[in-house]
Amino acid sequence: IGLLVLKGIEKVEENKFAVVGVALAGCVLAYVMNVDYSYTGVLLIVILYVLRNDHKNRCIVGGILFAYEVTSIFAFMMMYRYTGKKGETKLPKMVFYGFYPVHWLLLYLVRIMVF
C-alpha cells in the first residue's frame, strides 16, 4: 500500500491537495484492510518521502507524530545524527556497536520486572 501511495504521489506531486488525497486514501485503505502497520505505517512512509530533502524537519515531524511509540523517538534521533556518508557520524562508532546488545538487555530486564 505504501508503494502504491508513493507512486500516486509522484504522479500528482505538483498539486498539494491531490498529494494529501492520495495519502489519505492509502491510510484509509490500510485501516480498512486491517494490515499490520495500519494507517500509521502509510503515514510514516508519506512523511519520510515528502520531507526527503529536509532532513531536520523529517526527523522532528516523524518523532512528534510517532512519540506514542517510545522506540521511534530513538530511531528518529539516530536518523538525525546520520550524515549521509558511510563511516561519517557525529557519534562515536562504539555507540552504534553497543546499542543493539544494550537495548536487548534493557528489554530483558523490563520483561523480568513486569512478568
N, C-alpha and C positions, 0 to 999 in steps of 0.2 A: 504494500500500500504506500509506504514511504517513497519508493522509487517511482511509482506512478504519479504521486503528488509532485515530486521534483521535475518529472518530465512535463507535467501540466504547467508548473510554474515557469519553466524555461520557455514554453510557447506563449505565455501571456505576461512575461516579465515587465513589459512597459506599462501595463495597466495595474496599478496597485490594488484596486478593488477586485480585479479578477484573481490576483495572487491570493488575497485574503479568502476569496470564494473557493478557490481550489484547495487551499489549506484546510478550510472549514469542512469542505466535502470529504476530504481524506480523514479528518478527525472523526467526523460523524460515521463514516464507513467503518473505521477501526473500532469505534464504540459499539456499533450495531452488530458487527461480526464477532464481538467479544474476543478479540485477539489478545495475546499475552500482554502486550505493551499498551493496549487500549489507545485512546486518543493522545496520551502524553508522549508516546513514542513518536507518533507522526509530528506532533508539535515540536519535539526536540529536533527532529530531522529538518523541519522547515526553518527553525531558528538558526541552526548551525549553517544551513545553506544561505539564507537571506543575509545573515551577518558574516558571511565567509571572508569578506575583505576588511572587517572591522573587529580585529582580534580582541581588543579590550572589552567592547560592548557585548560581544558574543559571550564572553565568559561571565560578565556581570549579569546580563539578562538571563542566561541559562542557569546561573547559580541562584538567582532570585526566584525564578519560576519553578525550579525543582528543589527548593530548600526543604520541602517536606521529606525528601529522600536524603537523609543525612549524608550518605556517602557521595552524593552528587556534588556537594559543596567542595569536597576534597578533589574530586575529579576536575571540576572547573578551575580550582586553584592550580592544579598541576598543568592544565591546558594553558592557563595564563602565563605560567613560568616558561613554557616551551618557546624557544626562539625560532623554530622552523628549520634549524640546521642540525644535522646529525652530529652528536657529540658536543654540541654547544648548549649550555644551560646556565641559568643563574644559580642553580642549586648544586651542591657538591654531588658527585657521582654516587657516593655511598648512600645518599638519601634514597635514590631510586632502587639500589640493590637491597636496602634494608626494609623498604616499605612493604613489600609483599609478605615476607615471613612475619614481620611485626604485626601487620593487620590481621593475619590468621591467628596469631597468638592472642591478640585482643578479642577477636571473635570467640575463640575458645574459652577465654576467661569469662566473657559475658555469658556464654552458654552455661558454664558451671554455676555462676551466681544466680541465673534466672531459673534453671531447672534443678 
